[in-house]
Amino acid sequence: MPFEAYPLVQYAQYLGVLIFAGGALATVAASDLKIRQRAAYFAAAPGFLMAWGGGHIATDYLEHELFDIWHVLAFLSLVASMNIVHWSVAKEGRKSGVVSVSIALTLCAAVVLATFKPF
């Protein structure tokens, strides 16, 4: 990939994280199950794919190892956040503060790990 295209990959990755976070926020904020499901399926899921795909391309471009501990933990945190979002809208009555905090913590962990690469 040419060097000039890397900012576009970063932009897509950041946009994906924002779309995912917005979809997750709408999922926990809305009261109607159908609206929560639409937020999860039509905002959070595409945002997840953009964030994951952009991260994978950036990892390849920057020549980081795919199985570095920070990369694996960031991926697992993002997947956990996505699974919690989809679990919360699969059935009525799964909206709670614990679910909201779990989504926020796992998403924040993924962003911090991918940004600072602490390991």
Secondary structure, 3 states (H helix, E strand, C coil): CCHHHHHHHHHHHHHHHHHHHHHHHHHHHCCCHHHHHHHHHHHHHHHHHHHHHHHHHHHHHCCCCCCCHHHHHHHHHHHHHHHHHHHHHCCCCCCCHHHHHHHHHHHHHHHHHHHHCCC
